[in-house]
Amino acid sequence: MVSSDSGAYNVMIRAFTDNQSPQKAVILFMQNLENGVLFDEFSLPCTLKACSQLRGMREGKQVHAQVVKRGFGSDGLCFQVYGNCGDIILARKLFDGMCERDIFTWNSMLSGYVKNGYYEDVIRLRELDVGFKYITFLSVLPACGRLGDVELGEWIHDILITALVDMYSKCGEMDKARNLFDGLDRKNVITWSAMISGYTQSRRCKDALDLFNEMQRENVDANEVTMVRVLSCCAVLGALETGKWVHVYIERKKIKITLTLGTALIDFYGKCGLMDGAAEVFQISLIQGFANNGQGRKALEFYQKMRESDIEPNNVTFIGVRSTCSHAGLVSEGREFFISMSRDFGIEPSLEHYGCMVDILGRAGLIEEAYHFVKEMPIRPSAVTWRTLLASCKVHKNVEIAEESLKHLVELEPMHSGDDILLSNIYASVGRLSAAMRRRSEMKERGIKKMPGCSLIELEGQIYELAVAKLHPFKAIYNATEDMIRQIKAAGCVPNISDARFDAEEDSEKFAIAFGLSKTPPGTTIRISKKLKSLYRLP
């Protein structure tokens, strides 16, 4: 070829890598650079794979440098090279810096530990609650053998059997699935749910309900998936009393009524001819939906319509209406609802109801009253209750009660580091920068690391993730963000720097908004969702 572009090089690099000629692949990539042909994101995976096959640490670092310089942000591809070449510490550093990790990433990290004899680190990695059902267990089993960890090996065995139960159930082979299920020594909610789902999908509703009853006798707590399947069976069989019991169970166990579960409840009551029950669930769902989206007045209007229809509220209803009062700043209404639930309907306030009242008072700036309310609660406040008060202290800059709240939080949940960050931000907001920095230093000494924040935006059916600590390959995002901020300032907006936090978490939201504005026509609604950051102690 007289001249060639990156596509031609990519084909040859992939061919060399796939045919066990990694050295030729790396040399060709270097020739690509020497000839002035700009590589693209498709050049990287095979080149890095070739470096990994060669155990070429030096070459891998050079390619990684090119990745960073060109802004491709492919740490997920690079860290496998370091793991395979024996530099596990550097591989783990890249791994910890990733905003999101897929099955390939976890498998590579686990395999790197196993290959280099870091068996205890394989086990410690499991403790980070990563959803091990997505991990290839063949990477973990050798570590179990080397360390003699029979318990973990048996746990993996049970998970694999659960996967087989789920597979046979979805294929309609219920007898094979049940044989495997009955042979399990330990069954968790996932195993029970898989079997119940299989019976439901095979229209063996009676078997599904019988198994659910057995699940209750074994004292296994059901989850949302189980409840949806059981309610579907109750609807098909017209099992009204069982379905009513399930509804009570959902409320007692405080299982969140999601769109799927709420629909299942409405469908159950409707098919059993109990339209009042269906209307009640529908009304409650509407109240909670309006409350969660800042339409407090509409939520209270629906509550009034519910009462006019002679539908009595339950404990879930009062959580919804008082959440409405909290977001809408309706303090007097919130107090009245709190008194009314026990006075007029005989419903004893639960810990969650007390927490709602703390939130109502705290959001309204009545921090002292909220604090005394917590201290006088007839039941012991939970960590969530104190954390709600702490968050209100941040908004209204009440350092004294914030410090008092943190003392109780440390006693209840000493490992929850988000509380330290919140107090640090409160110190910063009132100008006590030395106290804020001291709090951060203490966290660093304890080995606590905070993952970077991410914001998600959906455009034309595709989800984009934008993170503060991740180098974005599109400079247009930075330019659009700067242009947006210039226009905001030109319109007269002055940032309130007194409330500035130590973290630049909001930058990911700015990136997402600017990206959305640059990619959509005027008047388009832009929806940003925030991926919650997690804090964890390094192993």
N, C-alpha and C positions, 0 to 999 in steps of 0.2 A: 504494500500500500504506500502510495506517495505521501499521503498525510492521513493521520488517524485522529479520531476524537476520543474522549474518555470512554464512550460506549464500547469501542473496539478493544481498548485496553482491559476494560472490565470483563469482557467475554474471555479473553486469554488468561487473565489472573484467576478467574473462577475455574477455568479448565485445568490450569496447573495445580490449583489447590485441591480440587476434587480428585485429581489423578495422582495424588501423593508426590507432587513435585513442588513443595513449598518454597524451596530456595529460588527456583525459577520465577515463581509468583512474586516474591519480594523484589528480585532484581528487576522484573518488568515494571513494578510499581515505581522503583527508583528512576528507571528510564523515562517513565511517564513524567516525573517531575523535571528531569533534566531537559526533556524536549519541550518544556513549557506548556504541556497539556494539563489543564486544571482538572483534577479528579473531582468526583462528586460523591454523594452519600452512598452510592452503590459500589464504589471502589473499596470502601473501608472494611466491610464484614469479611470478605475473602482474604484481604491482605493481612488483617489482624489474625484471622484463623491460621494463615500460613506462618506468621510469626510464632503463634502458639505451638504449631506442629514442630517448628524448628527449635522450640524453647529459646528463641532469640530475644533475650531481654533487651539488648541494646537496640535491635531493630524495632522491637515493639514500642520502646520509649520514643524513638524517632517518629514513628507513625502516629503515636499518641500526641506528640507535639504538633504535628500537622493538623490533627483533628481539632485541637484546641485553637490553633491559629486561624483555621478556616471557620470556626464557630459551629461545628456540627454537633457538639455536645454529646458524643457517643461514649461516655464513660462506661456504659453497660457492655460495650464491645471490648473496651480496653482492659477492664479489670480481669477478664478471663486470661489474658496473656500473662499478667503478673502472677495470677494464681497458678497457672500451669508451669511457669518458670521458677516457682518456689518463693517468690516474694509475697507471702501471704499477708504481711502487715500492710503493704501498699495496696494490695487487692482489697483488703477489708476497709481501708480508708476511702477508696473510691466507692465501694459498696455502701458504706454508711452515708456518703454524700448524695446518693441518688434519691430523687424525690419520689419515684415510683419504681417498684421492682416487679418484673413478671416472672413466670415459671422458669424461663431460661436463666435469668439472673440468679435466682435462688439455687437452682441446680448447679450452676457454675461455681458459686461460692461454696456450697456443700462439697462438691467434688474436689475443689482445690484443697479444702481442709483434709479430706480423706487421703488424697494423693500424697500430701506432705506430712501425714501422720499426726495432724492436729485433731485427734478424735474427741477430746473434751470440748473443743470449740464447736464441733458439730452439734453436740448435745446442748451447749449453751445457746446456740443460734435458734434452737427449737423453742427456747423460753421467751422469744420475742413475739409470740402469738401472731404467726404469719399465715395462718390458715394452711396447715400442713397437708390438707387433702389435695392441694395443688402441687405438692412437691413430689418429685420422683424419689420414692423411698429406697430405691437401690443405692442411692448416695449415702443414706443414713444407716442402713443395716450393717455395713462393715464396721462402722464405729461402735454399734451396739455389741458386736462380737468381740472387738478388741478390748472394750472396757468391761465386758461381762454384764452389760445393762440388759438383763432379761426383761425387766418391766417395760422398758421402752420398746424392745423388740416385739413383745406381745401386743403392745399398743398399736404398733404399725401393722401387725398381723390382723388385728381386729378392723383397722381402717380399710385394709385391702379387701377383707371379706365383706365389709359394708358396701364397698364399691361394686363388688360382684352381685350382692343382693339387689342393689339399685339397678344394675345392668339387666339382670334376669327379669326384674319386675317390669322395667320399661319395654322389654321384649315380649311380655305376656307369659313368660315361663314362671308362673307363680309357685308351682310345686317345687321347682329347683331352688327358687329364691327362698321359700319357706324352710326347706331342708338346711340350707346354709344358715339362715337366721336362727333356727332352733339349735344349731351346733355351736353358736357363739357363746363363750363363757361370760363375756361382758358386753352389754348392749347399752348404747347411749341414745340420746334423743334423735340423732341423725339416722341411726339404724332403724329404730321404731318408725320414724316418719317415712323412710324409704319403703318399708314393708307396707305400711298403711296406704301410702300413695299408690303402690303397685296394685293392691286390692281395689282401690277406688277406680283407677284407670281401667282395670279389667272388669269393672261393674260387679264386683263381688263385695257389695256394700255391707252385707251382714258380717262377712269375715273381717272387714275393715273395722267395724264397730266392736266386734268381739275382741280383736287385737288391741284396740284402744282401751277397752275395759281392763284387759290384762296388763297393759302399760300402766294404768292407774294403780292396779294392785301391787305393781313393782315399784311404786313411788317415783316414777320417772316424770319430771316436769315436761309438759308438751311445749312446743313453740308455735309460732304463727303458721308455719307450713302444716303442722299436724292439725291445727284447728280448722284451717281452710278445708282440708280433705275430709275431716270428720263431719263438718257442717254440710258439705256436699252430699255425703252419704245419708245424713239425717233428712236432707231435703228430698232425696230420691225415695227413701223408705217411708217418708212421712212420720219420722220418729220425733214427735214434738217434744216429749218430756226429756229425751236425751239431748236434743238440741238446746232446750232451755237450760239444762244443766251445764252444757258446754259454754253457753253465754255467761252464766254465773261464774264458771271456772275462769273464763277470760278476764272478767272484772276482778276476781279474787287474786289472780296471779299477776294482775296489772300488765297483761299483754297488750301492747299498743295496737289500737284498731287502725290499721293501715287501709288504704283504698281496697286492696284485695280482700282483707279480712272483713271489712265493713260490707263490701258487696256480697260476700258469702253469707253474712248474717241476714242481710235484707232478702237475699234469694231464699234462704231457709224459711224465714217467717212467711214470706209471700207464698211459697209452694205449699206450706202447711196451713194456709188460709188465715193466718194470724196477722192481719194487716196493721193492727195497732202496734205490734212489736216491730214490724218492718218500718213503720212511720217513725217510731221512737229512735231506732238506730239511725235512720236517715236524718232526722232532726239533729241528733247529737253530733253526727259527722259534719253537718253543715255548720253548726255552732263552732266546732273546733276548727273547721276550715277557715271561716271568716276571722276567727280570733288569731290564727297563725299568720294571716295575711293582712293584719292591721285594719280590718274593717269591723271595729268593736261595736259600733252602733247597730250594724246589721245583725251581728251575732246575738245581741241582746233582744232585737226584734224577733228573731226566730225562737229565742227562749220564751218570749211572751206568747207567741203563736202556739208553741208546744204546750204551755200551761192552759191556754184557751181551748186546746183540743183534749183537755183532761188527761194528758200524758204526764205522769209524775216523773220528776227528774231523779236521777240516781247519783251516786258518788262521782261517776265519770262526767256527768253533765255539769256538776259544780266545779270540777277542775277546768272544764272548757270555758264556762262563763267568767270564772275568776281570772283565768288567763287573759280573757278579753278585757276585764277591768284593769289588769296590770299593764297591758300594752296601750290601752286608751287613756290611762291616767285617771280612772274612775275610782277614787279611793273610797268615797262614801258608799257607792254601790257595792264595792268589794267587801266592805265591812258588813253591809246588810246581808249579802249572800252567805257570808261565813256564819252569821247568827241564824239565818233562816234555815240552813240545811239541817241543823239539829232541832231547832225550835218547831219548825213547820213540817219536817219530813222524817224526823227521827234518825237522821244519818249522822253518825259520830265522825267528826273530822279525823282523817288519817294524816300521816306524816306528809303526804303529798299536798293535802289541803293546807296544812300549816305553812308549807314551803311557798305555796301560791300567795298566801297573805303576806309573808315576808317580802316577796317579790313586788307586790302591790305597793307596800309602804316604802321599800327601798327605791323603786323607780321614781316615786313621787318626791324623793328627797327627805322623807321622814326617817332618817337613819337611826336617830336615838330611839324613836318609838319602835322601829323594826327590831333593834337590838334588845330592848326590854321585852318585846313580844316573844323573841326566841328564848330568852332567859326564863320566861314564865310558862313556857309550853309544858303541858302535863306529861308529854312523852319526850324521850331524849332526842334532841335535834340530831339529824344525820349530817354527814359531811356535805351533802348537797345543800342542806339548809344554810350552813355556815358559808358555803361557797357563794350562794346566792347573795347573802349579805355582803360578802367581800367584794363581789362584782359591783354592787350598788355603791360601796365606799369608793371605788375607783371613779365612777361617774361623778360623784358629788365630793370627791377629794377629802374624805374623812379618814385621816391617817390613824387616829387613836382607836376607833372601832375596827378598822382594817387589821391592825396589829393584834387586837383581842380575838378577832375571828380566826386569824392564822394560828394562834396558839391552840385553839380547839381543833382546827383542821390537822395540825401536826400530830395531835393525840389520836385522831380518828384514822387518818390516812397519811402516815409519815412519808410514803414514797411518791405521793402525787406532787410533782414538781411545778405544775402549772400555777399553783397557789403562790409559790415563791416569785414567779415571774410577774404575776398580777400585783403583788405587793411592791415589787421593784418598780413597776410602771407607776404605781400610786406615788411612791417617793419622788420619782422623776417629775411627775405632773405638778407637784407642789414645790419644786425647786431643790429638793434634798438629794442632789446628785451623788454625793458621797455615800449616802445610805443605800441608794439604788445600786451603785457600783459594788459596794460591799456585799449586797445580797447576791449579785451576779457572780462575784468571785467565790462566794461560799458554794454556789451551785457548781461552779467549775471544779472546785476542789473535791466535791463529792462525785465527780465523774458523770454529770448529767448533761446530756446533749439534746438540743431542740432541733427537730427536723424543719427544713424551710417550708414556708407557706406556699400553697398552690391555689390558683383560681382556675375554674373550668368555664368554658363558653361553648355553646353549640351553634354552629353555623352551617346551614344547608345540610343538616343530617350528620355532620362530622363534629366530634368532640375535640376541642383543643385545650391543652393544659399549659398554663403559663406559671412559671415559678421564679421566685426572686433569685435563688442561688444557682439557677441553671442558665447557661449562656445560650440565648436564643439565636438561631441561625438567620433570622430575618432582621436586618437592621431597621427595616421599615417599622417594626413594632416600637423600637426606641424613638425613632423620628416622630411617629404618630403620637406617642405618649408626650414627648416634649411639646409638640404642636398643640395638643389638647390642653396641657397645663398653661401654655402661653395664652391661649384663648380664654381660659378660666380667669387668669389674673387680669387680662385686659377687660373682662366683664365686671371687674371690681371685687372679685373674691380674694379675701386675705386669709391665708392659712392661720389657724390657731396653734402656734408653735408651743404654747404653754402646755398643751395636752399631748405633745409629741411623745411617742414611746421610744424606748431604747431600740426596739426592733423595727425593721422596715417591712413588716409583713404586708402592709397595705399596698406596696408597690406591685405585687402580683395582680391585685384588683385593678390598679391603674393600667397595667399592661393589657389586661383582658378587655377593659372598657375601650381603650384606644384601639385595640385590634378589631373589636366589634364595630366601632365607628368607621374604621378605614375599609371594612369589608362589606358594609351594608348600606343601602340607600337611606336618605333622610326619612325619619318617621318610623323606622323599624324599631320594634321593641327588643332591647338587649337584656338577656338574663344571664347573670353571673352567679355561679355557685362556688362556695368556698370549701375546699378540702381541708378538714380540720387537721391541725398539726398534732403530732404526737410527741411526747417527751418520754425518754427512756434512759435507764441507767446502762452505761456501757458494760458489757461482760468483761 
